[in-house]
Amino acid sequence: MNPEIAVIRLPHGADLPLPSYATDGAAGMDLLAAISAPVVIPPGGRALIPTGLKMAIPTGYEIQVRPRSGLALKNGITLPNSPGTIDEDYRGELGVILMNAGTEPFTVERGMRIAQAVLAPVTRGVWREVTELPETTRGVGGFGSTGTKA
């Protein structure tokens, strides 16, 4: 059975559909812009776009807010904090930070699909301080240590 997400539509999003999956195999639900007037994001700029939704995410889950690939490819529109995490105990309006990494101004229109929401289980870790770590083949090799060619 799929977990239920309790949702409240705020007045500025009352006429917009709830987030939904575009296809049967989609992992993310489309989030829509609940704005009263178009918002123009200049190249290099960013804007917080409201969705008109408040929600109660089930215990043990988070909502991950991710960019839409078509907006990223065609217009350079992405999320600077991707994936954004909405915690299960947050009860404010879901907003999406859009950034224009493109070369032209981008206009966000009311009802536009601006991002995806992925409901994901959360595993919580516990830190345990130790004096040494197990050895691995990679060791301390970091940024770029494995090269760029297969």
LOKE-854436 format. One record per residue (C-alpha): residue number from 0; residue in one letter; chain; x, y, z. Coordinates in steps of 0.001 Angstrom, whole numbers, plus 500000, padded with zeros to 6 digits. Last residue first. Example, Ala and Ser with C-alpha at 12.3 -4.5 7.8 and 13.67 -1.06 7.14 Angstrom:
# LOKE-854436
+-----+------+-----+--------+--------+--------+
| seq | type | mol |      x |      y |      z |
+-----+------+-----+--------+--------+--------+
|   1 |    S |   A | 513670 | 498940 | 507140 |
|   0 |    A |   A | 512300 | 495500 | 507800 |
+-----+------+-----+--------+--------+--------+
END
This chain:
# LOKE-854436
+-----+------+-----+--------+--------+--------+
| seq | type | mol |      x |      y |      z |
+-----+------+-----+--------+--------+--------+
| 149 |    A |   A | 536720 | 503878 | 481989 |
| 148 |    K |   A | 538088 | 507386 | 481504 |
| 147 |    T |   A | 537556 | 510369 | 483810 |
| 146 |    G |   A | 540033 | 509640 | 486595 |
| 145 |    T |   A | 539537 | 507686 | 489839 |
| 144 |    S |   A | 541168 | 510351 | 491998 |
| 143 |    G |   A | 538995 | 513139 | 490608 |
| 142 |    F |   A | 538006 | 514516 | 494007 |
| 141 |    G |   A | 539060 | 511980 | 496613 |
| 140 |    G |   A | 541660 | 509267 | 497142 |
| 139 |    V |   A | 541928 | 508718 | 500924 |
| 138 |    G |   A | 541890 | 504920 | 500721 |
| 137 |    R |   A | 540663 | 503589 | 497401 |
| 136 |    T |   A | 541656 | 499984 | 498090 |
| 135 |    T |   A | 540038 | 500131 | 501528 |
| 134 |    E |   A | 541373 | 500044 | 505124 |
| 133 |    P |   A | 538994 | 499907 | 508100 |
| 132 |    L |   A | 538829 | 503161 | 510081 |
| 131 |    E |   A | 540819 | 504223 | 513131 |
| 130 |    T |   A | 540318 | 505761 | 516578 |
| 129 |    V |   A | 536533 | 505392 | 516670 |
| 128 |    E |   A | 533571 | 507735 | 517289 |
| 127 |    R |   A | 530160 | 506188 | 516748 |
| 126 |    W |   A | 527582 | 508318 | 514942 |
| 125 |    V |   A | 524020 | 506968 | 514692 |
| 124 |    G |   A | 522258 | 506917 | 511358 |
| 123 |    R |   A | 518665 | 507645 | 510379 |
| 122 |    T |   A | 517287 | 505921 | 507301 |
| 121 |    V |   A | 514637 | 507971 | 505546 |
| 120 |    P |   A | 512177 | 506530 | 503056 |
| 119 |    A |   A | 511564 | 508574 | 499900 |
| 118 |    L |   A | 508619 | 510494 | 498437 |
| 117 |    V |   A | 509891 | 512170 | 495276 |
| 116 |    A |   A | 508615 | 515641 | 494415 |
| 115 |    Q |   A | 509407 | 516945 | 490941 |
| 114 |    A |   A | 509941 | 520534 | 489853 |
| 113 |    I |   A | 508441 | 523477 | 487939 |
| 112 |    R |   A | 505315 | 522185 | 486204 |
| 111 |    M |   A | 503668 | 525461 | 485209 |
| 110 |    G |   A | 500326 | 526194 | 486886 |
| 109 |    R |   A | 500885 | 529976 | 486929 |
| 108 |    E |   A | 503717 | 530957 | 484594 |
| 107 |    V |   A | 507474 | 531016 | 485272 |
| 106 |    T |   A | 509307 | 533179 | 482742 |
| 105 |    F |   A | 512958 | 532497 | 481972 |
| 104 |    P |   A | 515469 | 535211 | 481022 |
| 103 |    E |   A | 518061 | 533934 | 478536 |
| 102 |    T |   A | 521566 | 532477 | 478964 |
| 101 |    G |   A | 520697 | 529515 | 481170 |
| 100 |    A |   A | 521660 | 528735 | 484767 |
|  99 |    N |   A | 518306 | 530122 | 485900 |
|  98 |    M |   A | 517737 | 529031 | 489466 |
|  97 |    L |   A | 514431 | 527840 | 490924 |
|  96 |    I |   A | 513905 | 527564 | 494680 |
|  95 |    V |   A | 510704 | 525586 | 495222 |
|  94 |    G |   A | 508305 | 526366 | 498059 |
|  93 |    L |   A | 506255 | 523905 | 500088 |
|  92 |    E |   A | 504112 | 525855 | 502528 |
|  91 |    G |   A | 504828 | 525260 | 506186 |
|  90 |    R |   A | 504269 | 522064 | 508182 |
|  89 |    Y |   A | 507758 | 520598 | 508401 |
|  88 |    D |   A | 507918 | 517507 | 510678 |
|  87 |    E |   A | 508405 | 514920 | 507911 |
|  86 |    D |   A | 511354 | 516854 | 506487 |
|  85 |    I |   A | 511284 | 518440 | 503038 |
|  84 |    T |   A | 514694 | 517883 | 501458 |
|  83 |    G |   A | 515893 | 519767 | 498398 |
|  82 |    P |   A | 517696 | 517582 | 495905 |
|  81 |    S |   A | 519006 | 519769 | 494622 |
|  80 |    N |   A | 519864 | 522904 | 496552 |
|  79 |    P |   A | 520413 | 525146 | 493513 |
|  78 |    L |   A | 517318 | 523789 | 491757 |
|  77 |    T |   A | 517562 | 523909 | 487976 |
|  76 |    I |   A | 516385 | 525903 | 484982 |
|  75 |    G |   A | 518953 | 525904 | 482152 |
|  74 |    N |   A | 516199 | 526470 | 479575 |
|  73 |    K |   A | 516002 | 523427 | 477292 |
|  72 |    L |   A | 518108 | 520927 | 479232 |
|  71 |    A |   A | 517180 | 521956 | 482779 |
|  70 |    L |   A | 513514 | 522581 | 482005 |
|  69 |    G |   A | 513301 | 519169 | 480311 |
|  68 |    S |   A | 515085 | 517394 | 483174 |
|  67 |    R |   A | 512719 | 518643 | 485866 |
|  66 |    P |   A | 514693 | 519549 | 488969 |
|  65 |    R |   A | 514303 | 517662 | 492257 |
|  64 |    V |   A | 512434 | 518126 | 495513 |
|  63 |    Q |   A | 512957 | 515152 | 497846 |
|  62 |    I |   A | 509991 | 514560 | 500144 |
|  61 |    E |   A | 510962 | 512765 | 503326 |
|  60 |    Y |   A | 509774 | 509578 | 504982 |
|  59 |    G |   A | 509934 | 507775 | 508356 |
|  58 |    T |   A | 506689 | 509292 | 509628 |
|  57 |    P |   A | 504375 | 510188 | 506761 |
|  56 |    I |   A | 504708 | 513670 | 505255 |
|  55 |    A |   A | 502118 | 516113 | 506535 |
|  54 |    M |   A | 501536 | 518717 | 503876 |
|  53 |    K |   A | 501135 | 522371 | 503003 |
|  52 |    L |   A | 500528 | 523285 | 499368 |
|  51 |    G |   A | 500174 | 526519 | 497374 |
|  50 |    T |   A | 503251 | 525601 | 495347 |
|  49 |    P |   A | 505230 | 528791 | 495994 |
|  48 |    I |   A | 508170 | 529797 | 493769 |
|  47 |    L |   A | 511312 | 531093 | 495448 |
|  46 |    A |   A | 513359 | 532825 | 492772 |
|  45 |    R |   A | 516871 | 532626 | 491371 |
|  44 |    G |   A | 519049 | 534664 | 489064 |
|  43 |    G |   A | 522096 | 533740 | 486967 |
|  42 |    P |   A | 520195 | 534505 | 483771 |
|  41 |    P |   A | 517091 | 536477 | 484764 |
|  40 |    I |   A | 514104 | 534804 | 486450 |
|  39 |    V |   A | 510813 | 536328 | 485340 |
|  38 |    V |   A | 507820 | 535546 | 487557 |
|  37 |    P |   A | 504375 | 535570 | 485930 |
|  36 |    A |   A | 501510 | 536774 | 488125 |
|  35 |    S |   A | 499334 | 535081 | 490759 |
|  34 |    I |   A | 501776 | 532282 | 491529 |
|  33 |    A |   A | 501006 | 528687 | 492494 |
|  32 |    A |   A | 503738 | 527055 | 490370 |
|  31 |    L |   A | 503109 | 523319 | 490026 |
|  30 |    L |   A | 504921 | 520307 | 491475 |
|  29 |    D |   A | 505042 | 517159 | 489315 |
|  28 |    M |   A | 505197 | 513868 | 491182 |
|  27 |    G |   A | 508446 | 511932 | 490908 |
|  26 |    A |   A | 509248 | 508249 | 490410 |
|  25 |    A |   A | 507327 | 507951 | 487131 |
|  24 |    G |   A | 506456 | 504434 | 485943 |
|  23 |    D |   A | 502698 | 504903 | 485543 |
|  22 |    T |   A | 503241 | 508266 | 483840 |
|  21 |    A |   A | 502845 | 511953 | 484765 |
|  20 |    Y |   A | 502735 | 511188 | 488508 |
|  19 |    S |   A | 500635 | 513702 | 490405 |
|  18 |    P |   A | 500913 | 516802 | 492549 |
|  17 |    L |   A | 497456 | 518178 | 493386 |
|  16 |    P |   A | 495664 | 520061 | 490639 |
|  15 |    L |   A | 495510 | 523874 | 490746 |
|  14 |    D |   A | 492345 | 525795 | 491633 |
|  13 |    A |   A | 493100 | 526096 | 495364 |
|  12 |    G |   A | 496735 | 527177 | 494890 |
|  11 |    H |   A | 496517 | 530804 | 496080 |
|  10 |    P |   A | 493946 | 529813 | 498743 |
|   9 |    L |   A | 496218 | 527141 | 500282 |
|   8 |    R |   A | 495621 | 523494 | 499426 |
|   7 |    I |   A | 496119 | 521323 | 502489 |
|   6 |    V |   A | 497752 | 517907 | 502097 |
|   5 |    A |   A | 497929 | 514605 | 503988 |
|   4 |    I |   A | 500447 | 512329 | 502265 |
|   3 |    E |   A | 499364 | 508682 | 502285 |
|   2 |    P |   A | 501926 | 505887 | 502018 |
|   1 |    N |   A | 501301 | 503468 | 499138 |
|   0 |    M |   A | 500000 | 500000 | 500000 |
+-----+------+-----+--------+--------+--------+
END
